[in-house]
């Protein structure tokens, strides 16, 4: 069911409820009015009847009294008229009283409330009592009239007292009836109030129920309309945030379904646009990055070029500088070479002196060596002698031992010989000891001699080595002198060529300057390119950020 | 050794006692063999010779160094150290030391020692009876008094040369 139909249905329901409520209220009002009317009508009619009865009775009384007076006054015609009138009134009075009683009884049966019933009953009772009183009045009056006719005034007057009593009773009854009717009226009012209150209550209750139902209906309607709308709202919010990946559900009524389908198609369209946009911006981004990269490469290579040019310029500067330096140094070298030549001549002379000194040292050393050798031979001779002495001592030792042996073998006789043998042994030992000491001293001497020999030999060797070195030095100095003279010539040539080099370098410098200018221009233009590429990259990045808002 | 020193102390401390019998002493020929000194009783030695030319004898047992000609006879040269088992027998080519000619030897044998130090009057350091002497070569110990060989008293082993040379001069016949 479509939303419009639902809304219409809701409205229809509401209207129906309101109509029903109105009808009910009207009916209630009608009821109340009818009741009020009934009560008023009844009361008014009864009141009228009572009034009528009273009036008729009053006229009856008046007519009677006037008739009595006339009768007393001897007006027989007037009396007859009066009696006729009285009868007429009396008849009407009775009729009205009867009507009253019957009305009261009838209304008692139809009473609208217990109080009214009671009041009706009382009224009926009073009316019937009034009727009985009337009858008695009528009888009495008839008696009175009879008396009058018969001309007994005293009987007529005597009949007037009960009449008066009866009239008074009748009046009292009428007053009671008034009171009863008062109560009736009041109870009628109360009953009307009751009816009104009841009907008001029922109307109010029904109004409340109708309101509840209406609210319920409204809520149901709202819910049934709101749910799909909320779903759509949520979906659209997502789309608004950039999430194009969802789809609206198609359920329910035709309008909702149409709306859902339309929304889906719209979102599809957006998605397509976003996809294409994203692809395009990605391509753009990639292209911008490529351009950026290539411009940066170009910038880097231009920078390298510039750096290389500067390096070359610096190197050429250095070369120039060093060329001048070379010229200066060459001059200095020439001067120092000449000084060297002089110095080397002095050096050669010094070397010759050294050689002579070394020769004399060598002669001295050789003399020392020959002395030492003689000494050594003498020591050797001493050693031989010492070994002979040692030999002698050894033999003496053996001799002593053998003597001791013989002495021991000889026993007693050999005792003095044993002493001699012991002495000999002692001598032999001492000699051995002495030879030992001498040998050790000789050893020391020999070691000292050996050390001296070694030192002298070493000295001789060193002198020989020194002589060799001196010879080498002399040769070297001579060679140096000749080389220095050669180099003087060479340096003069160098100075000449350096001057020529200088001219060439100046030309190179000019060329480098041109190159540098060109490179700087290239660098400037490359920087501009790079900047442009950077801007492009920035823009494409912005685009990418924009398209990334949409989640597909 | 301590016992000897105590005895000596007692002797010196009691001069009024009649002199205790002197400890048996012997006259020994002190021979050095490495770091040890052995004593050979003087009565067993006939003569002391300087070392002589000695020739190798092929097939000779260890203590026998070689042979030497002297006084017209061929003498066997035996090394004391090798015979005692203390050292190797030196080669006969460059022999050093002294040669001893012993008395009462059935065969001509010369005992080679490294060095003859001298004659000492040594006190026997053991009181074993001669009968209880073991059947080894070293028959006892003796104490050389201070000053004879060294500054302090020195203990030397007493050898019996007969026993030393017995297995060499009385060879066991083969097949016996």
Interface residues (C-beta under 8 A of the other chain):
Chain A: X394 X395 X397 X398 X401 X402 X404 X405 X408 X409 X425
Chain B: X27 X29 X42 X43 X45 X46 X47 X48 X49 X50 X98 X116 X118 X119
